[in-house]
Amino acid sequence: MKNFLRLLALVAVCSSLAIAATTPAAPAVDKSKFKSGGCCDKAEKGGKPCAHPCCVKAAKDSKVCEKCNPVAKDAPAPAKDAPVTK
């Protein structure tokens, strides 16, 4: 009986670990690498690669065209002498 309880506890722990390992911690976010509404985004939604020459060249280099899909710039850092507002 004692061995049965140990076996039952072991099975319960292993089952819990298996379920925890397969459950995602956060929902997956569908984030496209292209700017929303841009030429590459429209082509991707149509199931085709973008035909713009700049995009074709970037795709050959395994990159995204920076002209059609500009990188979001971070906000500039405040000046050293600027007062901090809370």
C-alpha positions, -999 to +999 in steps of 0.1 A: +000+000+000+029+023+009+045+017-025+013+022-043+009+057-027+045+066-037+039+054-072+006+074-074+024+106-061+052+101-086+027+098-115+008+129-103+041+149-102+052+137-136+018+145-151+018+180-136+053+186-150+043+174-185+012+196-186+031+226-173+059+221-200+034+219-229+012+248-218+025+282-232+033+308-206+018+336-227-003+337-257+016+338-290+015+373-306+012+374-344+037+401-351+046+406-387+081+418-396+067+442-421+051+476-415+013+473-414-003+484-447+031+485-465+039+469-498+055+439-482+027+434-458+001+435-486+022+410-507+026+387-478-011+386-471-016+378-508+008+349-505+034+364-527+068+381-522+070+418-527+081+427-562+097+461-555+134+461-565+145+474-530+125+447-513+137+419-536+174+430-529+168+430-492+151+396-493+181+381-511+202+393-481+176+377-457+167+412-445+137+435-446+137+466-468+145+496-446+130+520-471+096+504-471+097+491-435+115+518-415+127+508-380+108+526-353+131+551-337+133+553-299+124+586-282+154+608-277+171+607-243+165+638-221+193+663-218+215+659-187+205+693-174+168+688-179+147+686-148+131+652-141+093+652-140+074+627-120 
